[in-house]
Amino acid sequence: MTMAEVLRVAREKLYPRCRVCPECNGVACAGEVPGFGGIGSGAAFRNNFDSLARLNLEMRTFHDVKKPDASVVVFGETLSLPVMAAATGGVTYNMGGKMTEEDYVDAIIGGCRMAGTIGLVADGIGDPMEVFQRRMAVVKQYGGKVVVIIKPKTQDEIIKRIRMVEEAGAVAFGIDIDSAGRAARAVAGQTVEPKTPKQLAELAKSTTLPFFIKGVMSAREAEIAVDAGARAIGVSNHGGRVLDHTPGVAQILPAIADRVKGKITIIADGAVRHGADVLKLLALGADATMCGRPLVRGAHGAGKEGVALILNGIRTELIDSMVLTGTATARNVSPDTISEVRA
């Protein structure tokens, strides 16, 4: 299928939860939670998009970089590009229910595998354990080349799920601690909560799997994650879906990288749409990035093939951007790659 065909089918399946806008900037869907919009005014979603869009790349053509290396290593896995599928879930309440849980997870994991990268498998706030078990069954079918994200439930509930993640053979587990918001707390019968540094350390010590904390939006909490034993952090405001008026990821990322770069893997998550977006975030200090909404479209438009089509397109754009900025490797992107920030 062509990209146009994938997006056409995705629009039919996702509407009205997602309109599959030509520019996915959070304007049309502001306040639509559940769904794909930013919470409240939608400012946090727009800040992610706008802060990245304001960055310009410096074009350089006097160099010998002809075949740049776009690969990176994350959680011991060599990825063909520094992009992983973000932790997206809620096929019934966020996506309209046109795919089953198993089909969606299969599309994300399988599409990432086809593109030479790995995906994150999300937990759902209101999902019973049986749904989590079904997700883990798909993870196991793929040999566990996946990062599993667990909601910040009570410690006991998280550790129960960690044991299932271990059994499925995943390469890492994480919590999207930014899910501890008012929308999540409104779900009856579910407990999601912020975590103390002591609780984070307890989770890190509960398993030999690498611990990934997604939802870090300050240099101070990045340092706490390092001290707690996390192997990676996700600089993320949950796609702008949990707290209105947070800064964009591109705004806060340099301060976080300045404090913890080299001590922990930094994965940036926010408005990644194109290869140039990936290069910008790497120049700001990320080691890798995550892509969410575009891959939801790919999964609904053509299953794993749709996911792979979008990821391969991003990789092609990234390599072109690397050539035209003189960037030899995605593992070492100079901050000077960004030439200016537009007002």
ZADO-1210 file (C-alpha; in nm, 4 decimals, padded with zeros to 6 digits):
<atoms>
<atom x="00.0000" y="00.0000" z="00.0000" code="MET" pos="1"/>
<atom x="00.1049" y="00.3572" z="-00.0565" code="THR" pos="2"/>
<atom x="00.1195" y="00.6070" z="00.2280" code="MET" pos="3"/>
<atom x="-00.1926" y="00.7768" z="00.0924" code="ALA" pos="4"/>
<atom x="-00.3828" y="00.4479" z="00.0971" code="GLU" pos="5"/>
<atom x="-00.2684" y="00.3666" z="00.4503" code="VAL" pos="6"/>
<atom x="-00.3831" y="00.7052" z="00.5783" code="LEU" pos="7"/>
<atom x="-00.7155" y="00.6801" z="00.3960" code="ARG" pos="8"/>
<atom x="-00.7949" y="00.3454" z="00.5613" code="VAL" pos="9"/>
<atom x="-00.6699" y="00.4742" z="00.8973" code="ALA" pos="10"/>
<atom x="-00.9010" y="00.7751" z="00.8742" code="ARG" pos="11"/>
<atom x="-01.1989" y="00.5500" z="00.8061" code="GLU" pos="12"/>
<atom x="-01.1196" y="00.3277" z="01.1065" code="LYS" pos="13"/>
<atom x="-01.0119" y="00.5946" z="01.3556" code="LEU" pos="14"/>
<atom x="-01.2703" y="00.8665" z="01.2872" code="TYR" pos="15"/>
<atom x="-01.3976" y="01.0421" z="01.4960" code="PRO" pos="16"/>
<atom x="-01.1361" y="00.9507" z="01.7595" code="ARG" pos="17"/>
<atom x="-00.8661" y="01.0705" z="01.5203" code="CYS" pos="18"/>
<atom x="-00.9219" y="01.2730" z="01.2041" code="ARG" pos="19"/>
<atom x="-00.5801" y="01.1793" z="01.0608" code="VAL" pos="20"/>
<atom x="-00.5062" y="01.5465" z="00.9969" code="CYS" pos="21"/>
<atom x="-00.2388" y="01.6291" z="00.7372" code="PRO" pos="22"/>
<atom x="-00.0462" y="01.8056" z="01.0145" code="GLU" pos="23"/>
<atom x="-00.0775" y="01.6256" z="01.3473" code="CYS" pos="24"/>
<atom x="-00.0329" y="01.9287" z="01.5737" code="ASN" pos="25"/>
<atom x="-00.3061" y="01.8897" z="01.8343" code="GLY" pos="26"/>
<atom x="-00.5208" y="02.1798" z="01.7166" code="VAL" pos="27"/>
<atom x="-00.8291" y="01.9976" z="01.5849" code="ALA" pos="28"/>
<atom x="-00.8422" y="01.7422" z="01.8695" code="CYS" pos="29"/>
<atom x="-00.7692" y="01.9730" z="02.1665" code="ALA" pos="30"/>
<atom x="-00.9353" y="01.8460" z="02.4821" code="GLY" pos="31"/>
<atom x="-01.0422" y="01.5125" z="02.3310" code="GLU" pos="32"/>
<atom x="-00.9407" y="01.2664" z="02.6026" code="VAL" pos="33"/>
<atom x="-01.0206" y="00.9744" z="02.5607" code="PRO" pos="34"/>
<atom x="-00.9083" y="01.0030" z="02.2039" code="GLY" pos="35"/>
<atom x="-00.5864" y="01.1517" z="02.0747" code="PHE" pos="36"/>
<atom x="-00.6057" y="01.5137" z="02.1848" code="GLY" pos="37"/>
<atom x="-00.4145" y="01.7016" z="02.4487" code="GLY" pos="38"/>
<atom x="-00.5855" y="01.7372" z="02.7827" code="ILE" pos="39"/>
<atom x="-00.7778" y="02.0547" z="02.8669" code="GLY" pos="40"/>
<atom x="-00.6825" y="02.3384" z="02.6334" code="SER" pos="41"/>
<atom x="-00.4509" y="02.1060" z="02.4395" code="GLY" pos="42"/>
<atom x="-00.1560" y="02.3390" z="02.5057" code="ALA" pos="43"/>
<atom x="00.0817" y="02.0621" z="02.6159" code="ALA" pos="44"/>
<atom x="00.0306" y="01.8679" z="02.2912" code="PHE" pos="45"/>
<atom x="00.0771" y="02.1856" z="02.0864" code="ARG" pos="46"/>
<atom x="00.3878" y="02.2762" z="02.2875" code="ASN" pos="47"/>
<atom x="00.5454" y="01.9436" z="02.1899" code="ASN" pos="48"/>
<atom x="00.4788" y="02.0091" z="01.8231" code="PHE" pos="49"/>
<atom x="00.5586" y="02.3807" z="01.8204" code="ASP" pos="50"/>
<atom x="00.8814" y="02.3607" z="02.0229" code="SER" pos="51"/>
<atom x="01.0183" y="02.1039" z="01.7791" code="LEU" pos="52"/>
<atom x="00.8946" y="02.2881" z="01.4705" code="ALA" pos="53"/>
<atom x="01.0702" y="02.6088" z="01.5819" code="ARG" pos="54"/>
<atom x="01.4115" y="02.4426" z="01.5559" code="LEU" pos="55"/>
<atom x="01.6041" y="02.4819" z="01.2304" code="ASN" pos="56"/>
<atom x="01.8824" y="02.2560" z="01.1036" code="LEU" pos="57"/>
<atom x="02.2108" y="02.3937" z="00.9690" code="GLU" pos="58"/>
<atom x="02.2706" y="02.2609" z="00.6188" code="MET" pos="59"/>
<atom x="02.6286" y="02.1497" z="00.5524" code="ARG" pos="60"/>
<atom x="02.7539" y="01.9992" z="00.2259" code="THR" pos="61"/>
<atom x="03.1333" y="02.0397" z="00.2514" code="PHE" pos="62"/>
<atom x="03.2181" y="01.7017" z="00.4070" code="HIS" pos="63"/>
<atom x="03.2689" y="01.3324" z="00.3326" code="ASP" pos="64"/>
<atom x="02.9539" y="01.1955" z="00.4970" code="VAL" pos="65"/>
<atom x="02.7884" y="00.9986" z="00.2172" code="LYS" pos="66"/>
<atom x="02.6510" y="00.6900" z="00.3933" code="LYS" pos="67"/>
<atom x="02.5670" y="00.7867" z="00.7502" code="PRO" pos="68"/>
<atom x="02.4989" y="00.5250" z="01.0168" code="ASP" pos="69"/>
<atom x="02.1463" y="00.5704" z="01.1575" code="ALA" pos="70"/>
<atom x="02.1703" y="00.2774" z="01.3997" code="SER" pos="71"/>
<atom x="02.1752" y="00.3030" z="01.7795" code="VAL" pos="72"/>
<atom x="02.1846" y="00.0570" z="02.0685" code="VAL" pos="73"/>
<atom x="01.9060" y="00.0691" z="02.3277" code="VAL" pos="74"/>
<atom x="01.8551" y="-00.1904" z="02.6033" code="PHE" pos="75"/>
<atom x="02.1266" y="-00.3981" z="02.4386" code="GLY" pos="76"/>
<atom x="01.9382" y="-00.4111" z="02.1085" code="GLU" pos="77"/>
<atom x="02.0828" y="-00.2642" z="01.7893" code="THR" pos="78"/>
<atom x="01.8134" y="-00.0615" z="01.6159" code="LEU" pos="79"/>
<atom x="01.8243" y="00.0368" z="01.2491" code="SER" pos="80"/>
<atom x="01.7073" y="00.3860" z="01.3425" code="LEU" pos="81"/>
<atom x="01.6838" y="00.5775" z="01.6709" code="PRO" pos="82"/>
<atom x="01.3051" y="00.5498" z="01.6808" code="VAL" pos="83"/>
<atom x="01.0917" y="00.3079" z="01.8800" code="MET" pos="84"/>
<atom x="00.7146" y="00.2770" z="01.8837" code="ALA" pos="85"/>
<atom x="00.5794" y="00.4764" z="02.1767" code="ALA" pos="86"/>
<atom x="00.3556" y="00.3209" z="02.4405" code="ALA" pos="87"/>
<atom x="00.0139" y="00.3660" z="02.2804" code="THR" pos="88"/>
<atom x="-00.2893" y="00.1729" z="02.3953" code="GLY" pos="89"/>
<atom x="-00.6585" y="00.1807" z="02.4675" code="GLY" pos="90"/>
<atom x="-00.7855" y="00.0394" z="02.1388" code="VAL" pos="91"/>
<atom x="-01.1445" y="00.0533" z="02.2619" code="THR" pos="92"/>
<atom x="-01.1636" y="00.3895" z="02.4384" code="TYR" pos="93"/>
<atom x="-00.8902" y="00.5842" z="02.2551" code="ASN" pos="94"/>
<atom x="-00.8952" y="00.4315" z="01.9073" code="MET" pos="95"/>
<atom x="-01.2575" y="00.3405" z="01.8471" code="GLY" pos="96"/>
<atom x="-01.2364" y="-00.0369" z="01.8808" code="GLY" pos="97"/>
<atom x="-01.1857" y="-00.1269" z="01.5138" code="LYS" pos="98"/>
<atom x="-00.8848" y="-00.3452" z="01.6037" code="MET" pos="99"/>
<atom x="-00.8558" y="-00.6080" z="01.8742" code="THR" pos="100"/>
<atom x="-00.5895" y="-00.5779" z="02.1428" code="GLU" pos="101"/>
<atom x="-00.3987" y="-00.8711" z="01.9954" code="GLU" pos="102"/>
<atom x="-00.4125" y="-00.7349" z="01.6394" code="ASP" pos="103"/>
<atom x="-00.2953" y="-00.3926" z="01.7496" code="TYR" pos="104"/>
<atom x="-00.0045" y="-00.5246" z="01.9563" code="VAL" pos="105"/>
<atom x="00.0881" y="-00.7582" z="01.6709" code="ASP" pos="106"/>
<atom x="00.0869" y="-00.4650" z="01.4248" code="ALA" pos="107"/>
<atom x="00.3129" y="-00.2527" z="01.6468" code="ILE" pos="108"/>
<atom x="00.5610" y="-00.5258" z="01.7391" code="ILE" pos="109"/>
<atom x="00.5611" y="-00.6821" z="01.3934" code="GLY" pos="110"/>
<atom x="00.5940" y="-00.3504" z="01.2127" code="GLY" pos="111"/>
<atom x="00.8836" y="-00.2463" z="01.4338" code="CYS" pos="112"/>
<atom x="01.0514" y="-00.5818" z="01.3717" code="ARG" pos="113"/>
<atom x="01.0122" y="-00.5370" z="00.9950" code="MET" pos="114"/>
<atom x="01.1731" y="-00.1929" z="01.0188" code="ALA" pos="115"/>
<atom x="01.4605" y="-00.3159" z="01.2355" code="GLY" pos="116"/>
<atom x="01.3588" y="-00.1539" z="01.5621" code="THR" pos="117"/>
<atom x="01.1546" y="-00.2357" z="01.8741" code="ILE" pos="118"/>
<atom x="00.8250" y="-00.1174" z="02.0106" code="GLY" pos="119"/>
<atom x="00.6740" y="-00.0435" z="02.3469" code="LEU" pos="120"/>
<atom x="00.3641" y="-00.2352" z="02.4520" code="VAL" pos="121"/>
<atom x="00.1332" y="-00.0277" z="02.6686" code="ALA" pos="122"/>
<atom x="-00.0727" y="-00.1192" z="02.9724" code="ASP" pos="123"/>
<atom x="-00.4228" y="00.0245" z="03.0010" code="GLY" pos="124"/>
<atom x="-00.5597" y="00.2069" z="03.3037" code="ILE" pos="125"/>
<atom x="-00.8889" y="00.0199" z="03.3240" code="GLY" pos="126"/>
<atom x="-00.7752" y="-00.3083" z="03.1741" code="ASP" pos="127"/>
<atom x="-00.8227" y="-00.6262" z="03.3781" code="PRO" pos="128"/>
<atom x="-00.5289" y="-00.8611" z="03.4245" code="MET" pos="129"/>
<atom x="-00.6694" y="-01.0879" z="03.1534" code="GLU" pos="130"/>
<atom x="-00.6104" y="-00.8166" z="02.8910" code="VAL" pos="131"/>
<atom x="-00.2515" y="-00.7717" z="03.0075" code="PHE" pos="132"/>
<atom x="-00.2024" y="-01.1477" z="02.9813" code="GLN" pos="133"/>
<atom x="-00.3255" y="-01.1420" z="02.6210" code="ARG" pos="134"/>
<atom x="-00.0744" y="-00.8691" z="02.5378" code="ARG" pos="135"/>
<atom x="00.2058" y="-01.0700" z="02.6945" code="MET" pos="136"/>
<atom x="00.1072" y="-01.3722" z="02.4865" code="ALA" pos="137"/>
<atom x="00.1736" y="-01.1681" z="02.1711" code="VAL" pos="138"/>
<atom x="00.5027" y="-01.0413" z="02.3170" code="VAL" pos="139"/>
<atom x="00.6082" y="-01.4013" z="02.3768" code="LYS" pos="140"/>
<atom x="00.5209" y="-01.4969" z="02.0182" code="GLN" pos="141"/>
<atom x="00.7737" y="-01.2366" z="01.8999" code="TYR" pos="142"/>
<atom x="01.0500" y="-01.3668" z="02.1231" code="GLY" pos="143"/>
<atom x="01.0193" y="-01.0740" z="02.3599" code="GLY" pos="144"/>
<atom x="01.1934" y="-00.8097" z="02.1453" code="LYS" pos="145"/>
<atom x="00.9737" y="-00.5521" z="02.3150" code="VAL" pos="146"/>
<atom x="00.9706" y="-00.3035" z="02.6032" code="VAL" pos="147"/>
<atom x="00.6604" y="-00.3464" z="02.8196" code="VAL" pos="148"/>
<atom x="00.5185" y="-00.0405" z="02.9944" code="ILE" pos="149"/>
<atom x="00.3112" y="-00.0811" z="03.3102" code="ILE" pos="150"/>
<atom x="00.0832" y="00.1850" z="03.4561" code="LYS" pos="151"/>
<atom x="00.1951" y="00.3288" z="03.7940" code="PRO" pos="152"/>
<atom x="-00.0362" y="00.1046" z="03.9899" code="LYS" pos="153"/>
<atom x="00.0360" y="-00.0033" z="04.3468" code="THR" pos="154"/>
<atom x="00.3751" y="-00.1651" z="04.3991" code="GLN" pos="155"/>
<atom x="00.2267" y="-00.5121" z="04.4380" code="ASP" pos="156"/>
<atom x="00.0270" y="-00.4813" z="04.1166" code="GLU" pos="157"/>
<atom x="00.3313" y="-00.3610" z="03.9213" code="ILE" pos="158"/>
<atom x="00.5508" y="-00.6424" z="04.0504" code="ILE" pos="159"/>
<atom x="00.2854" y="-00.9022" z="03.9602" code="LYS" pos="160"/>
<atom x="00.3020" y="-00.7736" z="03.6034" code="ARG" pos="161"/>
<atom x="00.6828" y="-00.7600" z="03.6046" code="ILE" pos="162"/>
<atom x="00.6866" y="-01.1348" z="03.6634" code="ARG" pos="163"/>
<atom x="00.4675" y="-01.1799" z="03.3551" code="MET" pos="164"/>
<atom x="00.6942" y="-00.9489" z="03.1552" code="VAL" pos="165"/>
<atom x="00.9954" y="-01.1581" z="03.2581" code="GLU" pos="166"/>
<atom x="00.8193" y="-01.4774" z="03.1548" code="GLU" pos="167"/>
<atom x="00.7345" y="-01.3255" z="02.8148" code="ALA" pos="168"/>
<atom x="01.1050" y="-01.2513" z="02.7608" code="GLY" pos="169"/>
<atom x="01.0820" y="-00.8734" z="02.7093" code="ALA" pos="170"/>
<atom x="01.4088" y="-00.6783" z="02.6816" code="VAL" pos="171"/>
<atom x="01.3012" y="-00.4205" z="02.9434" code="ALA" pos="172"/>
<atom x="01.0074" y="-00.2991" z="03.1465" code="PHE" pos="173"/>
<atom x="00.8998" y="00.0465" z="03.2426" code="GLY" pos="174"/>
<atom x="00.6323" y="00.2545" z="03.4050" code="ILE" pos="175"/>
<atom x="00.4718" y="00.5548" z="03.2415" code="ASP" pos="176"/>
<atom x="00.4673" y="00.7443" z="03.5664" code="ILE" pos="177"/>
<atom x="00.3096" y="01.0399" z="03.3862" code="ASP" pos="178"/>
<atom x="-00.0131" y="00.8337" z="03.3777" code="SER" pos="179"/>
<atom x="-00.0773" y="00.9221" z="03.7426" code="ALA" pos="180"/>
<atom x="-00.3100" y="01.2023" z="03.6341" code="GLY" pos="181"/>
<atom x="-00.6678" y="01.3027" z="03.6992" code="ARG" pos="182"/>
<atom x="-00.8038" y="01.1272" z="03.3888" code="ALA" pos="183"/>
<atom x="-00.6465" y="00.8013" z="03.5040" code="ALA" pos="184"/>
<atom x="-00.7530" y="00.8400" z="03.8645" code="ARG" pos="185"/>
<atom x="-01.1124" y="00.8827" z="03.7496" code="ALA" pos="186"/>
<atom x="-01.1321" y="00.5172" z="03.6402" code="VAL" pos="187"/>
<atom x="-01.3303" y="00.3243" z="03.8997" code="ALA" pos="188"/>
<atom x="-01.1548" y="00.0410" z="04.0758" code="GLY" pos="189"/>
<atom x="-00.8051" y="00.1356" z="03.9588" code="GLN" pos="190"/>
<atom x="-00.5226" y="00.2831" z="04.1640" code="THR" pos="191"/>
<atom x="-00.2553" y="00.4827" z="03.9828" code="VAL" pos="192"/>
<atom x="-00.0195" y="00.6985" z="04.1808" code="GLU" pos="193"/>
<atom x="00.2997" y="00.9037" z="04.1765" code="PRO" pos="194"/>
<atom x="00.6026" y="00.7211" z="04.3132" code="LYS" pos="195"/>
<atom x="00.8593" y="00.8204" z="04.5736" code="THR" pos="196"/>
<atom x="01.2316" y="00.7729" z="04.5004" code="PRO" pos="197"/>
<atom x="01.2255" y="00.4825" z="04.7455" code="LYS" pos="198"/>
<atom x="00.9426" y="00.3141" z="04.5535" code="GLN" pos="199"/>
<atom x="01.1247" y="00.3623" z="04.2220" code="LEU" pos="200"/>
<atom x="01.4350" y="00.1990" z="04.3676" code="ALA" pos="201"/>
<atom x="01.2219" y="-00.0900" z="04.4940" code="GLU" pos="202"/>
<atom x="01.0913" y="-00.1530" z="04.1416" code="LEU" pos="203"/>
<atom x="01.4408" y="-00.1335" z="03.9925" code="ALA" pos="204"/>
<atom x="01.5645" y="-00.3920" z="04.2423" code="LYS" pos="205"/>
<atom x="01.2681" y="-00.6258" z="04.1927" code="SER" pos="206"/>
<atom x="01.4021" y="-00.7640" z="03.8626" code="THR" pos="207"/>
<atom x="01.7135" y="-00.8030" z="03.6523" code="THR" pos="208"/>
<atom x="01.5354" y="-00.6429" z="03.3561" code="LEU" pos="209"/>
<atom x="01.6404" y="-00.2855" z="03.2684" code="PRO" pos="210"/>
<atom x="01.4035" y="-00.0351" z="03.4306" code="PHE" pos="211"/>
<atom x="01.2686" y="00.2458" z="03.2102" code="PHE" pos="212"/>
<atom x="01.0879" y="00.5443" z="03.3638" code="ILE" pos="213"/>
<atom x="00.8751" y="00.7319" z="03.1095" code="LYS" pos="214"/>
<atom x="00.7360" y="01.0697" z="03.2063" code="GLY" pos="215"/>
<atom x="01.0429" y="01.2660" z="03.3221" code="VAL" pos="216"/>
<atom x="01.0088" y="01.6376" z="03.2525" code="MET" pos="217"/>
<atom x="01.2709" y="01.7999" z="03.4751" code="SER" pos="218"/>
<atom x="01.6469" y="01.7739" z="03.5250" code="ALA" pos="219"/>
<atom x="01.5921" y="01.7228" z="03.8969" code="ARG" pos="220"/>
<atom x="01.3722" y="01.4160" z="03.8457" code="GLU" pos="221"/>
<atom x="01.6120" y="01.2844" z="03.5805" code="ALA" pos="222"/>
<atom x="01.8818" y="01.2756" z="03.8490" code="GLU" pos="223"/>
<atom x="01.6437" y="01.0997" z="04.0870" code="ILE" pos="224"/>
<atom x="01.5805" y="00.8344" z="03.8194" code="ALA" pos="225"/>
<atom x="01.9554" y="00.7763" z="03.7882" code="VAL" pos="226"/>
<atom x="01.9926" y="00.7419" z="04.1641" code="ASP" pos="227"/>
<atom x="01.6947" y="00.5034" z="04.1805" code="ALA" pos="228"/>
<atom x="01.8653" y="00.2594" z="03.9452" code="GLY" pos="229"/>
<atom x="01.6729" y="00.3237" z="03.6226" code="ALA" pos="230"/>
<atom x="01.8574" y="00.2341" z="03.3030" code="ARG" pos="231"/>
<atom x="01.6632" y="00.4774" z="03.0837" code="ALA" pos="232"/>
<atom x="01.4245" y="00.7704" z="03.1081" code="ILE" pos="233"/>
<atom x="01.1560" y="00.8816" z="02.8679" code="GLY" pos="234"/>
<atom x="01.1433" y="01.2593" z="02.8444" code="VAL" pos="235"/>
<atom x="00.7702" y="01.2790" z="02.7880" code="SER" pos="236"/>
<atom x="00.4575" y="01.4662" z="02.8937" code="ASN" pos="237"/>
<atom x="00.2454" y="01.1699" z="02.7779" code="HIS" pos="238"/>
<atom x="00.1719" y="01.3315" z="02.4449" code="GLY" pos="239"/>
<atom x="00.0254" y="01.6320" z="02.6236" code="GLY" pos="240"/>
<atom x="-00.2562" y="01.4129" z="02.7533" code="ARG" pos="241"/>
<atom x="-00.2159" y="01.4305" z="03.1319" code="VAL" pos="242"/>
<atom x="-00.1244" y="01.7843" z="03.2474" code="LEU" pos="243"/>
<atom x="-00.2234" y="02.0995" z="03.0627" code="ASP" pos="244"/>
<atom x="00.0361" y="02.3721" z="03.0016" code="HIS" pos="245"/>
<atom x="00.3487" y="02.1622" z="03.0373" code="THR" pos="246"/>
<atom x="00.6451" y="02.2695" z="02.8212" code="PRO" pos="247"/>
<atom x="00.7249" y="02.0871" z="02.5018" code="GLY" pos="248"/>
<atom x="00.9778" y="01.8053" z="02.5202" code="VAL" pos="249"/>
<atom x="01.2213" y="01.9968" z="02.2981" code="ALA" pos="250"/>
<atom x="01.2139" y="02.2826" z="02.5500" code="GLN" pos="251"/>
<atom x="01.3134" y="02.0756" z="02.8519" code="ILE" pos="252"/>
<atom x="01.5366" y="01.8133" z="02.6880" code="LEU" pos="253"/>
<atom x="01.8628" y="02.0176" z="02.6770" code="PRO" pos="254"/>
<atom x="01.8551" y="02.0812" z="03.0530" code="ALA" pos="255"/>
<atom x="01.7952" y="01.7116" z="03.1214" code="ILE" pos="256"/>
<atom x="02.0755" y="01.6055" z="02.8868" code="ALA" pos="257"/>
<atom x="02.3114" y="01.8566" z="03.0464" code="ASP" pos="258"/>
<atom x="02.2502" y="01.6938" z="03.3852" code="ARG" pos="259"/>
<atom x="02.2394" y="01.3185" z="03.3081" code="VAL" pos="260"/>
<atom x="02.3771" y="01.2542" z="02.9565" code="LYS" pos="261"/>
<atom x="02.6092" y="00.9526" z="02.9713" code="GLY" pos="262"/>
<atom x="02.4695" y="00.8371" z="03.3069" code="LYS" pos="263"/>
<atom x="02.1428" y="00.6993" z="03.1702" code="ILE" pos="264"/>
<atom x="01.9817" y="00.6410" z="02.8303" code="THR" pos="265"/>
<atom x="01.7661" y="00.9380" z="02.7307" code="ILE" pos="266"/>
<atom x="01.4671" y="00.8649" z="02.5076" code="ILE" pos="267"/>
<atom x="01.2636" y="01.1643" z="02.3871" code="ALA" pos="268"/>
<atom x="00.8919" y="01.1311" z="02.3151" code="ASP" pos="269"/>
<atom x="00.6919" y="01.4156" z="02.1690" code="GLY" pos="270"/>
<atom x="00.5648" y="01.5059" z="01.8183" code="ALA" pos="271"/>
<atom x="00.8078" y="01.2885" z="01.6211" code="VAL" pos="272"/>
<atom x="00.6627" y="01.2901" z="01.2716" code="ARG" pos="273"/>
<atom x="00.9631" y="01.3043" z="01.0362" code="HIS" pos="274"/>
<atom x="01.3304" y="01.2162" z="01.0178" code="GLY" pos="275"/>
<atom x="01.4280" y="01.5786" z="01.0737" code="ALA" pos="276"/>
<atom x="01.2369" y="01.5709" z="01.4041" code="ASP" pos="277"/>
<atom x="01.4452" y="01.2736" z="01.5144" code="VAL" pos="278"/>
<atom x="01.7706" y="01.4495" z="01.4226" code="LEU" pos="279"/>
<atom x="01.6664" y="01.7611" z="01.6150" code="LYS" pos="280"/>
<atom x="01.5959" y="01.5628" z="01.9318" code="LEU" pos="281"/>
<atom x="01.9262" y="01.3781" z="01.9036" code="LEU" pos="282"/>
<atom x="02.1025" y="01.7141" z="01.8672" code="ALA" pos="283"/>
<atom x="01.9288" y="01.8311" z="02.1858" code="LEU" pos="284"/>
<atom x="02.0722" y="01.5359" z="02.3777" code="GLY" pos="285"/>
<atom x="01.8469" y="01.2345" z="02.3257" code="ALA" pos="286"/>
<atom x="01.9986" y="00.8921" z="02.2607" code="ASP" pos="287"/>
<atom x="01.6833" y="00.7729" z="02.0855" code="ALA" pos="288"/>
<atom x="01.3223" y="00.8786" z="02.0316" code="THR" pos="289"/>
<atom x="00.9713" y="00.7388" z="02.0358" code="MET" pos="290"/>
<atom x="00.6933" y="00.7825" z="01.7812" code="CYS" pos="291"/>
<atom x="00.3288" y="00.7430" z="01.8819" code="GLY" pos="292"/>
<atom x="00.0349" y="00.8815" z="01.6864" code="ARG" pos="293"/>
<atom x="00.1778" y="00.8192" z="01.3347" code="PRO" pos="294"/>
<atom x="00.2250" y="00.4509" z="01.4155" code="LEU" pos="295"/>
<atom x="-00.1312" y="00.4246" z="01.5466" code="VAL" pos="296"/>
<atom x="-00.2342" y="00.5411" z="01.2000" code="ARG" pos="297"/>
<atom x="-00.0023" y="00.2917" z="01.0332" code="GLY" pos="298"/>
<atom x="-00.1380" y="00.0039" z="01.2421" code="ALA" pos="299"/>
<atom x="-00.4978" y="00.0892" z="01.1581" code="HIS" pos="300"/>
<atom x="-00.4214" y="00.1596" z="00.7945" code="GLY" pos="301"/>
<atom x="-00.2336" y="-00.1593" z="00.7107" code="ALA" pos="302"/>
<atom x="-00.1346" y="-00.3539" z="01.0215" code="GLY" pos="303"/>
<atom x="00.2338" y="-00.4324" z="01.0651" code="LYS" pos="304"/>
<atom x="00.3064" y="-00.3342" z="00.7043" code="GLU" pos="305"/>
<atom x="00.1627" y="00.0115" z="00.7717" code="GLY" pos="306"/>
<atom x="00.3763" y="00.0543" z="01.0832" code="VAL" pos="307"/>
<atom x="00.6878" y="-00.0544" z="00.8939" code="ALA" pos="308"/>
<atom x="00.6036" y="00.1787" z="00.6034" code="LEU" pos="309"/>
<atom x="00.5962" y="00.4810" z="00.8339" code="ILE" pos="310"/>
<atom x="00.9109" y="00.3831" z="01.0238" code="LEU" pos="311"/>
<atom x="01.1038" y="00.3181" z="00.7033" code="ASN" pos="312"/>
<atom x="00.9901" y="00.6545" z="00.5704" code="GLY" pos="313"/>
<atom x="01.1199" y="00.8256" z="00.8849" code="ILE" pos="314"/>
<atom x="01.4509" y="00.6407" z="00.8498" code="ARG" pos="315"/>
<atom x="01.4893" y="00.7541" z="00.4880" code="THR" pos="316"/>
<atom x="01.4193" y="01.1137" z="00.5888" code="GLU" pos="317"/>
<atom x="01.6636" y="01.0859" z="00.8788" code="LEU" pos="318"/>
<atom x="01.9451" y="00.9606" z="00.6566" code="ILE" pos="319"/>
<atom x="01.8806" y="01.2423" z="00.4086" code="ASP" pos="320"/>
<atom x="01.8919" y="01.4931" z="00.6948" code="SER" pos="321"/>
<atom x="02.2147" y="01.3401" z="00.8258" code="MET" pos="322"/>
<atom x="02.3822" y="01.3674" z="00.4854" code="VAL" pos="323"/>
<atom x="02.2807" y="01.7306" z="00.4481" code="LEU" pos="324"/>
<atom x="02.4020" y="01.8239" z="00.7971" code="THR" pos="325"/>
<atom x="02.7280" y="01.6294" z="00.7831" code="GLY" pos="326"/>
<atom x="02.6176" y="01.3920" z="01.0584" code="THR" pos="327"/>
<atom x="02.8087" y="01.0638" z="01.0273" code="ALA" pos="328"/>
<atom x="02.6348" y="00.8670" z="01.3015" code="THR" pos="329"/>
<atom x="02.3128" y="00.8871" z="01.4990" code="ALA" pos="330"/>
<atom x="02.5118" y="00.7902" z="01.8085" code="ARG" pos="331"/>
<atom x="02.6937" y="01.1236" z="01.8129" code="ASN" pos="332"/>
<atom x="02.4910" y="01.4192" z="01.6867" code="VAL" pos="333"/>
<atom x="02.6421" y="01.7609" z="01.7471" code="SER" pos="334"/>
<atom x="02.4329" y="02.0298" z="01.9182" code="PRO" pos="335"/>
<atom x="02.5571" y="02.2583" z="01.6386" code="ASP" pos="336"/>
<atom x="02.3329" y="02.0633" z="01.3995" code="THR" pos="337"/>
<atom x="02.0603" y="02.2998" z="01.5158" code="ILE" pos="338"/>
<atom x="02.1348" y="02.6414" z="01.3665" code="SER" pos="339"/>
<atom x="01.8679" y="02.8556" z="01.5299" code="GLU" pos="340"/>
<atom x="01.5377" y="02.8643" z="01.7097" code="VAL" pos="341"/>
<atom x="01.2598" y="03.0672" z="01.5511" code="ARG" pos="342"/>
<atom x="01.0568" y="03.2905" z="01.7783" code="ALA" pos="343"/>
</atoms>
